[in-house]
Amino acid sequence: MSRLALGTVQFGLPYGIANKEGQVDQISANKLLQVARVNGIDTLDTAIAYGESEACLGKIGTQDFKIITKIPAVPKDCNQAYDWVQEQFNNSLVRLGVSSVKGLLMHRSSQLLGNDGKMLYQSLQELKTTGRVEKIGLSIYSPNELDLIIPSYKIDLVQAPFNLFDHRLSSSGWLKRLKDNNIEVHVRSVFLQGLLLMSAEEIPEKFSPWFELLIKFHKWLQQNNVSAINACLSYPLSFPEIDRVVVGADSVSQLKEIIAATQSTVHNDLPDLNCEDEKLINPANWSSL
């Protein structure tokens, strides 16, 4: 069974800095799922906030796949957080055409620490108790978010960014702590939203403050005759604590290339490209560059 999970944000939105194809249409999405299935990928990652992604998956059919979806941020004017979560999730099930999912994550984990935190958690627990959700958890942007949440709430699954430039999940000690607590770990952004797959010539000028780091990466690839996809996947796959590496693909050929790269991972001598500047490692900040 593959440790890859197929991210489906592209099924609902034109996503990724290196995306030249736009939103994946339903025919292409169907083909991507077929390739995933044949190659032992058993997990699909989606979210209510991913545009038409859930509806697209529902139309195609997701037999044989474990689905992870996410509840968006609860609106500020919401008076009944418990009921709101139940309604959002029930609508998800209808769109997906399923009666249960493997995982349900909070897309805005910090809301568990707000006034409605206990009510939100109670609603998630109810979905788990009734068998509609197997695992409840968090989608985080920084391991710091775990410092207050994990001691307060029992969580089954955490999804976090992790890549050659962003080592925070490991360097913070949280990767080991999550495993010690039997919490399933999924990582995303392994290609840094596609930035790490762009050729040196294609990198937008706004990333000039980090050109030295990016060029170091490209030089290493050239000197070692390793593809960017191979290097990017080798890093997270070298950590046995990581259960699934979420990857997105704009085309069947790209997904096949990603799958092929996992057959010959390079675990030794990867370059040290660790960067702690959140302007680079958190794509949510790129619009202000």
TIVO-928262 format. One line per field, with one value per atom (N, C-alpha, C): atom name; y, z, x. Coordinates in steps of 0.001 Angstrom, whole numbers. Layout:
<recs>
atom = CA, ...
y = Y, ...
z = Z, ...
x = X, ...
</recs>
This chain:
<recs>
atom = N, CA, C, N, CA, C, N, CA, C, N, CA, C, N, CA, C, N, CA, C, N, CA, C, N, CA, C, N, CA, C, N, CA, C, N, CA, C, N, CA, C, N, CA, C, N, CA, C, N, CA, C, N, CA, C, N, CA, C, N, CA, C, N, CA, C, N, CA, C, N, CA, C, N, CA, C, N, CA, C, N, CA, C, N, CA, C, N, CA, C, N, CA, C, N, CA, C, N, CA, C, N, CA, C, N, CA, C, N, CA, C, N, CA, C, N, CA, C, N, CA, C, N, CA, C, N, CA, C, N, CA, C, N, CA, C, N, CA, C, N, CA, C, N, CA, C, N, CA, C, N, CA, C, N, CA, C, N, CA, C, N, CA, C, N, CA, C, N, CA, C, N, CA, C, N, CA, C, N, CA, C, N, CA, C, N, CA, C, N, CA, C, N, CA, C, N, CA, C, N, CA, C, N, CA, C, N, CA, C, N, CA, C, N, CA, C, N, CA, C, N, CA, C, N, CA, C, N, CA, C, N, CA, C, N, CA, C, N, CA, C, N, CA, C, N, CA, C, N, CA, C, N, CA, C, N, CA, C, N, CA, C, N, CA, C, N, CA, C, N, CA, C, N, CA, C, N, CA, C, N, CA, C, N, CA, C, N, CA, C, N, CA, C, N, CA, C, N, CA, C, N, CA, C, N, CA, C, N, CA, C, N, CA, C, N, CA, C, N, CA, C, N, CA, C, N, CA, C, N, CA, C, N, CA, C, N, CA, C, N, CA, C, N, CA, C, N, CA, C, N, CA, C, N, CA, C, N, CA, C, N, CA, C, N, CA, C, N, CA, C, N, CA, C, N, CA, C, N, CA, C, N, CA, C, N, CA, C, N, CA, C, N, CA, C, N, CA, C, N, CA, C, N, CA, C, N, CA, C, N, CA, C, N, CA, C, N, CA, C, N, CA, C, N, CA, C, N, CA, C, N, CA, C, N, CA, C, N, CA, C, N, CA, C, N, CA, C, N, CA, C, N, CA, C, N, CA, C, N, CA, C, N, CA, C, N, CA, C, N, CA, C, N, CA, C, N, CA, C, N, CA, C, N, CA, C, N, CA, C, N, CA, C, N, CA, C, N, CA, C, N, CA, C, N, CA, C, N, CA, C, N, CA, C, N, CA, C, N, CA, C, N, CA, C, N, CA, C, N, CA, C, N, CA, C, N, CA, C, N, CA, C, N, CA, C, N, CA, C, N, CA, C, N, CA, C, N, CA, C, N, CA, C, N, CA, C, N, CA, C, N, CA, C, N, CA, C, N, CA, C, N, CA, C, N, CA, C, N, CA, C, N, CA, C, N, CA, C, N, CA, C, N, CA, C, N, CA, C, N, CA, C, N, CA, C, N, CA, C, N, CA, C, N, CA, C, N, CA, C, N, CA, C, N, CA, C, N, CA, C, N, CA, C, N, CA, C, N, CA, C, N, CA, C, N, CA, C, N, CA, C, N, CA, C, N, CA, C, N, CA, C, N, CA, C, N, CA, C, N, CA, C, N, CA, C, N, CA, C, N, CA, C, N, CA, C, N, CA, C, N, CA, C, N, CA, C, N, CA, C, N, CA, C, N, CA, C, N, CA, C, N, CA, C, N, CA, C, N, CA, C, N, CA, C, N, CA, C, N, CA, C, N, CA, C, N, CA, C, N, CA, C, N, CA, C, N, CA, C, N, CA, C, N, CA, C, N, CA, C, N, CA, C, N, CA, C, N, CA, C, N, CA, C, N, CA, C, N, CA, C, N, CA, C, N, CA, C, N, CA, C, N, CA, C, N, CA, C, N, CA, C, N, CA, C, N, CA, C, N, CA, C, N, CA, C, N, CA, C, N, CA, C, N, CA, C, N, CA, C, N, CA, C, N, CA, C, N, CA, C, N, CA, C, N, CA, C, N, CA, C, N, CA, C, N, CA, C, N, CA, C, N, CA, C, N, CA, C, N, CA, C, N, CA, C, N, CA, C, N, CA, C, N, CA, C, N, CA, C, N, CA, C, N, CA, C, N, CA, C, N, CA, C, N, CA, C, N, CA, C, N, CA, C, N, CA, C, N, CA, C, N, CA, C, N, CA, C, N, CA, C, N, CA, C, N, CA, C, N, CA, C, N, CA, C, N, CA, C, N, CA, C, N, CA, C, N, CA, C, N, CA, C, N, CA, C, N, CA, C, N, CA, C, N, CA, C, N, CA, C, N, CA, C, N, CA, C, N, CA, C, N, CA, C, N, CA, C, N, CA, C
y = -1206, 0, 1254, 2197, 3414, 4328, 5036, 6038, 7387, 7454, 8682, 8781, 10006, 10299, 11303, 11188, 12105, 13319, 14486, 15732, 16142, 16626, 16898, 18363, 19270, 20686, 21109, 20505, 20860, 20451, 19521, 19096, 20169, 21109, 22118, 23545, 23762, 25106, 25067, 26147, 26227, 26536, 25563, 25674, 25439, 26184, 25948, 26966, 27431, 28473, 27972, 26652, 26091, 25476, 25630, 25021, 25783, 25106, 25736, 25246, 24210, 23570, 24132, 24838, 25301, 24183, 24348, 23336, 22048, 20927, 19620, 19318, 18953, 18646, 17231, 16904, 15649, 14421, 14500, 13356, 13095, 14178, 14035, 13573, 14092, 13693, 12197, 11701, 10269, 9438, 9901, 9186, 9207, 10342, 10444, 9448, 9320, 8358, 6921, 6646, 5299, 4967, 5937, 5734, 5561, 6366, 6260, 4872, 4423, 3128, 1985, 1994, 923, 877, 2052, 2132, 2104, 1633, 1397, 2625, 3761, 4955, 4787, 4754, 4428, 5601, 6785, 7924, 9152, 9811, 11055, 12179, 13308, 14462, 15567, 16017, 17089, 18025, 18960, 19901, 20621, 21063, 21843, 23123, 23678, 24938, 24774, 23539, 23315, 23399, 24437, 24653, 23456, 22916, 21812, 20434, 20383, 19130, 17984, 18219, 17148, 16670, 17617, 17265, 16478, 16860, 16150, 14704, 14515, 13161, 12345, 12994, 12302, 11813, 12625, 12247, 11088, 11092, 10028, 8727, 8852, 7667, 7386, 7106, 6965, 5595, 4570, 3221, 2876, 2135, 1687, 2775, 3989, 5063, 5472, 5845, 6477, 7985, 8663, 10100, 10895, 11916, 12903, 14218, 14817, 16135, 17074, 18346, 19362, 20320, 20659, 21648, 23037, 23972, 25315, 26082, 27266, 28126, 28437, 28342, 28652, 30163, 30614, 32060, 32743, 33998, 34745, 34929, 35021, 35271, 33985, 32859, 31568, 31413, 31192, 31058, 29608, 28685, 27271, 26472, 26541, 25893, 24385, 23772, 22321, 21958, 22628, 22337, 22695, 23781, 24226, 23153, 22573, 21506, 20303, 19910, 18767, 19001, 20206, 20532, 20552, 21192, 21253, 19847, 18991, 17643, 16805, 16933, 16185, 16581, 17872, 18333, 17763, 17621, 16996, 15567, 14804, 13411, 13319, 14232, 14235, 14510, 15528, 15864, 14705, 14090, 12995, 11691, 11598, 10378, 9201, 9484, 8420, 8566, 7523, 7577, 7844, 7753, 8012, 8334, 8912, 9215, 8723, 8588, 8152, 9255, 10498, 11571, 12873, 13608, 14952, 15875, 16880, 17781, 19183, 19892, 21319, 22078, 22870, 23643, 24834, 25285, 26389, 25874, 25234, 24543, 25494, 26750, 27709, 27938, 27625, 27826, 26879, 25812, 24915, 25603, 26673, 27393, 28603, 28846, 29982, 29623, 30531, 30358, 29125, 28803, 27662, 26368, 26403, 25262, 23945, 23942, 22694, 22205, 23138, 22781, 22185, 22773, 22256, 20834, 20656, 19329, 18313, 18720, 17831, 17388, 18310, 17999, 16997, 17193, 16247, 14866, 14855, 13594, 12845, 13590, 12992, 12280, 12915, 12314, 11035, 11042, 9849, 8742, 9097, 8122, 7416, 8166, 7584, 6854, 6810, 6022, 6698, 7979, 8675, 9166, 9260, 9656, 8675, 8178, 7259, 8023, 9101, 9855, 11348, 12055, 13508, 14145, 15333, 15915, 17351, 17743, 19131, 19238, 20288, 20700, 21957, 21908, 23033, 23694, 24912, 25644, 25708, 25552, 25576, 24635, 23909, 23013, 23740, 25061, 25830, 25691, 25452, 25323, 24122, 23145, 21928, 22114, 23127, 23286, 23361, 24059, 24227, 23246, 22798, 21954, 20508, 19921, 18495, 18187, 19054, 18758, 18877, 19607, 19879, 18949, 18430, 17618, 16340, 15266, 14005, 14033, 14006, 14106, 12807, 12392, 11138, 11341, 12531, 12731, 14196, 14418, 15780, 15852, 16894, 17155, 18465, 18434, 19606, 19785, 21012, 21216, 20636, 20107, 19520, 19327, 19886, 19744, 20066, 20014, 20242, 21607, 22580, 23919, 24155, 23336, 23521, 22265, 22293, 21140, 21252, 22224, 22555, 21377, 20552, 19449, 18519, 18316, 17454, 18207, 19386, 20121, 20585, 20779, 21188, 20036, 18818, 17635, 17081, 17792, 17380, 16106, 15859, 14641, 13404, 13387, 12254, 12199, 13364, 13398, 12900, 13258, 12799, 11279, 10741, 9280, 8600, 9188, 8617, 8578, 9488, 9553, 8819, 8002, 7220, 8090, 9274, 10175, 10005, 9757, 9570, 10894, 10828, 12048, 12041, 13069, 13293, 14607, 14656, 15910, 16353, 17659, 18248, 19292, 19951, 21023, 20518, 19235, 18660, 19281, 19853, 20560, 22071, 22490, 23901, 24567, 23969, 24423, 24506, 23689, 23638, 24484, 25340, 26206, 25385, 24267, 23464, 22637, 22601, 21856, 22773, 24073, 25014, 25036, 25236, 25384, 26709, 26834, 28048, 29287, 29118, 30250, 30675, 29739, 30015, 30684, 30642, 31137, 32632, 33040, 34454, 35362, 36578, 37562, 37824, 37681, 37991, 37074, 35951, 35041, 35348, 36498, 36860, 36861, 37195, 37141, 35743, 34720, 33337, 32647, 33453, 32871, 32021, 32481, 31742, 30325, 30201, 28895, 28048, 28675, 27964, 27503, 28344, 27973, 26836, 26870, 25773, 24447, 24465, 23272, 22802, 23717, 23336, 22848, 23453, 22989, 21566, 21299, 19955, 18929, 19279, 18371, 18043, 19093, 18924, 18075, 18387, 17668, 16199, 15889, 14515, 13777, 14478, 13881, 13330, 14163, 13784, 14757, 14261, 15146, 15858, 17028, 17789, 16986, 16283, 15472, 14393, 13741, 12672, 13207, 14334, 14912, 15347, 15990, 16496, 15372, 14245, 13110, 12318, 12274, 11503, 12017, 13352, 13922, 13447, 13673, 13212, 11694, 10984, 9526, 8894, 9707, 9185, 9157, 9709, 9731, 8652, 7573, 6496, 6934, 8035, 8514, 9083, 9401, 10006, 8907, 8935, 7885, 8124, 9367, 9680, 10999, 11019, 12227, 12655, 13792, 14261, 14957, 14484, 15087, 15441, 16542, 16923, 16765, 16563, 16437, 17118, 17792, 18481, 17583, 16465, 15588, 14164, 13220, 11807, 11617, 12283, 12120, 12604, 13695, 14213, 13247, 12677, 11725, 10479, 10007, 8836, 9133, 10361, 10769, 10791, 11290, 11329, 9914, 9022, 7633, 6954, 7176, 6564, 7053, 8323, 8902, 8236, 7707, 7062, 5692, 5159, 3839, 3914, 5122, 5251, 6470, 6509, 7679, 7780, 9017, 9310, 9735, 8845, 9175, 9703, 9528, 9962, 11242, 12051, 13224, 14270, 14308, 15390, 16710, 17782, 19051, 19646, 20385, 21066, 22407, 22478, 23683, 24308, 23903, 24362, 25885, 26383, 27828, 28091, 29054, 29341, 30610, 31184, 32408, 32052, 32401, 32032, 32769, 33829, 34498, 33563, 32656, 31684, 30373, 29821, 28450, 28359, 29505, 29494, 30203, 29453, 30057, 31059, 31007, 31979, 33406, 33516, 34819, 35318, 34490, 34858, 36034, 36189, 37272, 38654, 38712, 40012, 40258, 39317, 39499, 40496
z = 0, 0, 0, -854, -978, 229, 592, 1656, 1102, -195, -781, -553, -429, -456, -1589, -2302, -3413, -2928, -3024, -2698, -3858, -3558, -4633, -4692, -4144, -4225, -5691, -6567, -7993, -8668, -8036, -8604, -8422, -7524, -7216, -7445, -7579, -7740, -8627, -9369, -10051, -9000, -8635, -7439, -7759, -7092, -7169, -8038, -7565, -8270, -9607, -9712, -10951, -11843, -11447, -12176, -13480, -14614, -15923, -16543, -15934, -16529, -16007, -14855, -14255, -13487, -13228, -12476, -13282, -12610, -13262, -13551, -14801, -15116, -14644, -14699, -14116, -14832, -16132, -16885, -16445, -16343, -15909, -14461, -13624, -12214, -12096, -12902, -12915, -13274, -14282, -14702, -13598, -12899, -11796, -10689, -10378, -9356, -9793, -11066, -11583, -11435, -11779, -11655, -10183, -9325, -7883, -7380, -7741, -7275, -7710, -8966, -9532, -8838, -8356, -7754, -6226, -5658, -4216, -3356, -3975, -3187, -2673, -1348, -772, -78, -87, 673, -219, -113, -837, 172, -96, 794, 113, 771, 219, 1349, 1048, 2066, 1523, 2428, 2029, 1317, 1739, 1167, -207, -694, -1985, -3156, -3181, -4312, -4599, -5812, -6247, -6001, -5249, -5090, -4561, -3465, -2893, -3885, -4545, -5509, -6676, -7115, -8208, -7803, -6600, -6106, -6002, -5560, -5421, -6756, -7791, -9127, -9699, -9413, -9925, -9161, -7834, -6979, -6340, -5045, -4309, -3640, -4258, -3721, -3591, -2584, -2324, -1723, -1575, -1026, 376, 1193, 2486, 2238, 2722, 2460, 3729, 3547, 4607, 4113, 4882, 4511, 5705, 5482, 6507, 6653, 7905, 8246, 8177, 7448, 7369, 8672, 8690, 9875, 10171, 11423, 11832, 11737, 11086, 10950, 12310, 12364, 13636, 14161, 13248, 13679, 13951, 14043, 14282, 15770, 16069, 17465, 17948, 17014, 17361, 16684, 17242, 16617, 16460, 17457, 17412, 16200, 16052, 14943, 13597, 13581, 12336, 11802, 12690, 12277, 11742, 12447, 12021, 10622, 10402, 9110, 7993, 8280, 7285, 6885, 7888, 7612, 6872, 7277, 6578, 5106, 4824, 3433, 2692, 3412, 2831, 2387, 3277, 2963, 1723, 1617, 447, -825, -785, -1967, -2343, -1330, -1570, -1943, -1623, -1929, -1078, 182, 1103, 2426, 3238, 4538, 5687, 5414, 6449, 5774, 6551, 6039, 7023, 6531, 7395, 8385, 7897, 8777, 8546, 9625, 9558, 10358, 9670, 10297, 10434, 11456, 11594, 10697, 9775, 8882, 9610, 10682, 11500, 12927, 13227, 14518, 15710, 15515, 16626, 17208, 16432, 16941, 18095, 18223, 19371, 20678, 20569, 21763, 22059, 21183, 21369, 22253, 22317, 23181, 22831, 21546, 21093, 21003, 21489, 21327, 21819, 23028, 23607, 22843, 22382, 21613, 20259, 19629, 18349, 18520, 19558, 19802, 20111, 20880, 21222, 19956, 19008, 17748, 16927, 16906, 16206, 16861, 18179, 18923, 18640, 18531, 18233, 16876, 15900, 14561, 14612, 15477, 15634, 16364, 17418, 18215, 17380, 16459, 15644, 14412, 14270, 13199, 11845, 11797, 10505, 10205, 11240, 11103, 11903, 11295, 12035, 12902, 12339, 13072, 12964, 14086, 14083, 14301, 13739, 13863, 13395, 13067, 12767, 11481, 10734, 9648, 10160, 10305, 10912, 9914, 10229, 9395, 10059, 11394, 12147, 13342, 13673, 14843, 16146, 16173, 17392, 17769, 16763, 17020, 17923, 17922, 18703, 20189, 20523, 21896, 22912, 22558, 23485, 23220, 21968, 21611, 22064, 21800, 22109, 23605, 24520, 25942, 26346, 25570, 25948, 25299, 24107, 23356, 22838, 22813, 22250, 20744, 20021, 18560, 17960, 16829, 16193, 15002, 14366, 13098, 12971, 12525, 12283, 10873, 10142, 8835, 8924, 8464, 8620, 7398, 7138, 6056, 6445, 5451, 5715, 4381, 4250, 2990, 3196, 2132, 2209, 2802, 2675, 3186, 4551, 4886, 6118, 6985, 7953, 8818, 10167, 10335, 11668, 12384, 11652, 12304, 13007, 12389, 12973, 13989, 13585, 14451, 15751, 15756, 16969, 17956, 17471, 18307, 18212, 17484, 17439, 16641, 15622, 14825, 15710, 16524, 17435, 18498, 19034, 20085, 19565, 18338, 17744, 17633, 17158, 17015, 18376, 19368, 20726, 21301, 20813, 21280, 20342, 19441, 18483, 17633, 17283, 16413, 14982, 14067, 12662, 12090, 11280, 10742, 9216, 8647, 7203, 6956, 5949, 5625, 4217, 4048, 2753, 2393, 1253, 801, 591, 203, 20, -1171, -2120, -3254, -3043, -1840, -1495, -2545, -2703, -3645, -5077, -5391, -6761, -6984, -6032, -6188, -6381, -5640, -5700, -6982, -7756, -9026, -10220, -9986, -11073, -11387, -12658, -13012, -12435, -12298, -11717, -12507, -13830, -14696, -14493, -14066, -13926, -12602, -11626, -10283, -10337, -9871, -9919, -9145, -9624, -9053, -7572, -7148, -5758, -4755, -5257, -4370, -4340, -4870, -4940, -3581, -2450, -1164, -822, -1466, -1169, -2377, -3358, -4567, -4243, -3279, -2915, -2469, -1660, -1167, -2307, -3147, -4270, -5279, -5529, -6457, -5871, -4552, -3885, -4132, -4061, -4324, -5762, -6702, -8114, -8466, -7848, -8086, -7570, -6401, -5822, -6732, -7243, -8151, -9367, -9925, -11134, -10848, -9748, -9410, -9097, -8564, -8163, -9130, -10227, -11259, -10655, -9822, -9153, -9598, -9833, -10220, -8978, -9204, -8086, -7390, -8160, -7582, -6679, -7148, -6372, -5045, -5112, -3903, -2910, -3446, -2579, -1872, -2549, -1940, -1018, -1355, -546, 879, 1030, 2367, 3322, 3035, 3987, 4096, 3000, 3044, 3855, 4185, 4996, 6487, 6832, 8231, 8438, 9135, 9332, 10138, 10872, 11674, 10809, 9558, 8666, 7977, 8178, 7632, 6175, 5814, 4443, 4008, 2760, 2134, 1082, 1311, 404, -798, -1994, -3228, -4135, -4823, -5817, -7201, -8192, -9569, -10499, -11518, -12493, -13680, -13801, -14958, -14601, -15422, -15218, -15331, -16304, -16498, -15273, -14670, -13464, -12295, -12134, -11039, -11237, -12477, -12759, -12455, -12744, -12451, -10943, -10197, -8734, -8177, -8664, -8186, -8510, -9720, -10132, -9246, -8847, -8021, -6650, -6169, -4849, -4897, -6095, -6223, -6035, -6166, -6084, -5252, -4019, -3188, -2764, -2613, -2210, -751, 156, 1574, 2153, 1430, 1942, 1251, 1988, 1411, 821, 1279, 828, 1354, 582, 1019, 2196, 3057, 4169, 3655, 3448, 2900, 3903, 5157, 6177, 6224, 6199, 6249, 7248, 8137, 9152, 8855, 7682, 7295, 6784, 7579, 7219, 5989, 5568, 4323, 3134, 3266, 2205, 2458, 3652, 3873, 4114, 4313, 4415, 3194, 2193, 963, 1182, 2348, 2648, 2672, 2862, 2926, 1562, 536, -754, -1433, -1183, -1856, -1441, -283, 198, -239, -961, -1398, -2552
x = 845, 0, 878, 562, 1353, 1168, 2230, 2128, 1665, 1442, 921, -583, -1075, -2509, -2707, -3816, -4054, -4835, -4212, -4892, -5780, -6982, -7945, -8382, -7589, -7948, -8054, -7213, -7248, -8556, -9302, -10583, -11653, -11382, -12401, -11960, -10641, -10098, -8854, -8554, -7258, -6203, -5369, -4535, -3067, -2200, -761, -50, 1087, 1836, 2382, 2617, 3174, 2092, 829, -278, -535, -323, -562, -1863, -2461, -3642, -4958, -4931, -6173, -6857, -8139, -8900, -9008, -8834, -8935, -10401, -10722, -12119, -12468, -13765, -14228, -13672, -13515, -12964, -11522, -10744, -9343, -9267, -10175, -10204, -10485, -11393, -11724, -10489, -9753, -8536, -7478, -7381, -6417, -6753, -8043, -8462, -8176, -8353, -8062, -6582, -5726, -4273, -3895, -4493, -4222, -4603, -5785, -6298, -5381, -4996, -4153, -2793, -2338, -1004, -1024, -2144, -2185, -2385, -2747, -3068, -4490, -4647, -5961, -6644, -6002, -6522, -6679, -7844, -8112, -8271, -7627, -7711, -8513, -9578, -10398, -10823, -11723, -12216, -13432, -14283, -15450, -15010, -13877, -13387, -12745, -12618, -11964, -12951, -13765, -14665, -15552, -15442, -16303, -15681, -14611, -13865, -14720, -15439, -16254, -17319, -17986, -19033, -18451, -17261, -16584, -16302, -15800, -15517, -16800, -17869, -19147, -19676, -19502, -19980, -19158, -17874, -16998, -17227, -17382, -17480, -16135, -16140, -14875, -14737, -15332, -15202, -13711, -13367, -11986, -11095, -11609, -10781, -11234, -10247, -10531, -10531, -11564, -11685, -11386, -10534, -10291, -10880, -11778, -12288, -12154, -12494, -12221, -13393, -13667, -14697, -14057, -14665, -14067, -14205, -13612, -13713, -15174, -15548, -16914, -17127, -18200, -18440, -18563, -18145, -18181, -19596, -20565, -21940, -22716, -21998, -22657, -22985, -24263, -24689, -24701, -24782, -24895, -23772, -22569, -21403, -21608, -22229, -22466, -23315, -24446, -25363, -24741, -23969, -23339, -22392, -21577, -20651, -21428, -22474, -23283, -23856, -24374, -24985, -23939, -22797, -21719, -21273, -21116, -20629, -21673, -22926, -23979, -24047, -23863, -23829, -22630, -21512, -20314, -20604, -21244, -21563, -22444, -23407, -24298, -23494, -22630, -21819, -20901, -20309, -19361, -20066, -21359, -22106, -21692, -21336, -20907, -21664, -21603, -22285, -21318, -20015, -19006, -17677, -16759, -15418, -14364, -13152, -12042, -11666, -11598, -11158, -11893, -12131, -12708, -11800, -11255, -10298, -10884, -10460, -10770, -9795, -10331, -9460, -8837, -9488, -8963, -8848, -7744, -7597, -7680, -7275, -7266, -8664, -9701, -11063, -11393, -10630, -10825, -10423, -9638, -9191, -10071, -11071, -11970, -13161, -14114, -15283, -16116, -16143, -16945, -16142, -14901, -14003, -14575, -15078, -15598, -16826, -17643, -18831, -18436, -17432, -16942, -16416, -15617, -15039, -16133, -17111, -18220, -18962, -19096, -19772, -18956, -17641, -16759, -16827, -16800, -16867, -18173, -19253, -20555, -20528, -19897, -19794, -18958, -17953, -17112, -17885, -18580, -19336, -20393, -21027, -22097, -21561, -20232, -19637, -19565, -19937, -19860, -18450, -17640, -16232, -15393, -14317, -13440, -12452, -11864, -10848, -11131, -10993, -11146, -9783, -9608, -8281, -8186, -6952, -6624, -5817, -6084, -5204, -4509, -3190, -2472, -1523, -1127, -172, 1199, 1192, 2440, 2319, 3387, 3331, 3015, 3250, 2932, 1466, 615, -823, -1117, -214, -439, -143, 655, 1131, -6, -1084, -2201, -3336, -3450, -4598, -4431, -3259, -3068, -3245, -2745, -2978, -4447, -5236, -6628, -7638, -7314, -8268, -7616, -8402, -7899, -8130, -7028, -7053, -6514, -7082, -6659, -5729, -5807, -5093, -4677, -3458, -2967, -2390, -2787, -2178, -1395, -154, 715, 1607, 2081, 3045, 4404, 5110, 6436, 7134, 8316, 9055, 10528, 11292, 12736, 13094, 12182, 12450, 11800, 10809, 10037, 10136, 11047, 11313, 10602, 9729, 9214, 8548, 7822, 7116, 8103, 9258, 10287, 11152, 11650, 12587, 11933, 10623, 9909, 9740, 9985, 9778, 8363, 7495, 6095, 5873, 6671, 6473, 6614, 7647, 7856, 6758, 6378, 5349, 4001, 3682, 2418, 2417, 3531, 3621, 3563, 4245, 4234, 2822, 1963, 577, -383, 192, -616, -1536, -1060, -1820, -1308, -2228, -1863, -1365, -306, 312, 262, -360, -346, 385, 1234, 1919, 1544, 1514, 1162, 2220, 2019, 2913, 4336, 4460, 5807, 6531, 5764, 6364, 6292, 5936, 5740, 4844, 3662, 2633, 3154, 4143, 4660, 5895, 6252, 7421, 8695, 8811, 10033, 10128, 9039, 9066, 9333, 9375, 9639, 11128, 11458, 12866, 13366, 14681, 15264, 14826, 14668, 14309, 12845, 12009, 10573, 10201, 11105, 10760, 10449, 9263, 8871, 9834, 9944, 10863, 10579, 9315, 8984, 9677, 10224, 10950, 12455, 12827, 14256, 14965, 14276, 14991, 15514, 14960, 15361, 16006, 16426, 17019, 18244, 19036, 20264, 19916, 18884, 18438, 17869, 17064, 16444, 17492, 18488, 19557, 20404, 20609, 21341, 20623, 19295, 18487, 18671, 18573, 18684, 20091, 21101, 22479, 22661, 22094, 22197, 21517, 20354, 19638, 20493, 21113, 21927, 23166, 23835, 25075, 24830, 23642, 23343, 22421, 22077, 21226, 19924, 19297, 18048, 16956, 15755, 14651, 14122, 13513, 12941, 11845, 11030, 9954, 10541, 11594, 12230, 12777, 13477, 14069, 12977, 11934, 10856, 10110, 9932, 9244, 10165, 11427, 12383, 12451, 12347, 12490, 11388, 10105, 9081, 9007, 9264, 9182, 10315, 11335, 12439, 12085, 10911, 10466, 9405, 9728, 8749, 7528, 7643, 6508, 5384, 5701, 4697, 3901, 2577, 1709, 1342, 1031, 640, 1269, 1716, 2251, 1231, 590, -468, 157, -188, 329, -846, -704, -1700, -1103, -1957, -1481, -2472, -1941, -2788, -3116, -2398, -2584, -2184, -2622, -2271, -766, -158, 1298, 2060, 1594, 2267, 2109, 906, 693, 1554, 1648, 2491, 3955, 4376, 5757, 5998, 5002, 5100, 5202, 4334, 4329, 5654, 6152, 7429, 8577, 8512, 9588, 9669, 8549, 8572, 9245, 9439, 10070, 11591, 12149, 13614, 13995, 13490, 13746, 15212, 15654, 17028, 17007, 17365, 17266, 18577, 19651, 20953, 21405, 22120, 22781, 21844, 20592, 19721, 20282, 20183, 20772, 20015, 20721, 20062, 19540, 18237, 17609, 16642, 16753, 15796, 15717, 14475, 14244, 13134, 13339, 12332, 11550, 11778, 11079, 9676, 8667, 7296, 6787, 7478, 7090, 7286, 8252, 8485, 7759, 7873, 7386, 5884, 5213, 3749, 3174, 2683, 2169, 1038, 387, -662, -87, 1233, 1886, 2366, 2281, 2874, 2179, 899, 171, 681, 1345, 1852, 3297, 3885, 5280, 5349
</recs>
